[in-house]
């Protein structure tokens, strides 16, 4: 199904804690989120996130844990 036929298109966004989400391309990005340069159907965007976001801990927690010890 093409975008013209009603399939929604998304963009992959990331916040400062390096947490990922998908967001409809026709909507303004929510504050604090930045484009990563990937757009497509829902499955394409979720596949990218699955390959990229391998450590689900927020960045600040990863940094604290790396510095403790």
Secondary structure as GFF3:
##gff-version 3
##sequence-region A 1 69
A	DSSP	three_ten_helix	3	5	.	.	.	ID=ss1
A	DSSP	beta_strand	10	15	.	.	.	ID=ss2
A	DSSP	beta_strand	20	24	.	.	.	ID=ss3
A	DSSP	beta_strand	33	40	.	.	.	ID=ss4
A	DSSP	alpha_helix	42	52	.	.	.	ID=ss5
A	DSSP	alpha_helix	59	67	.	.	.	ID=ss6
###
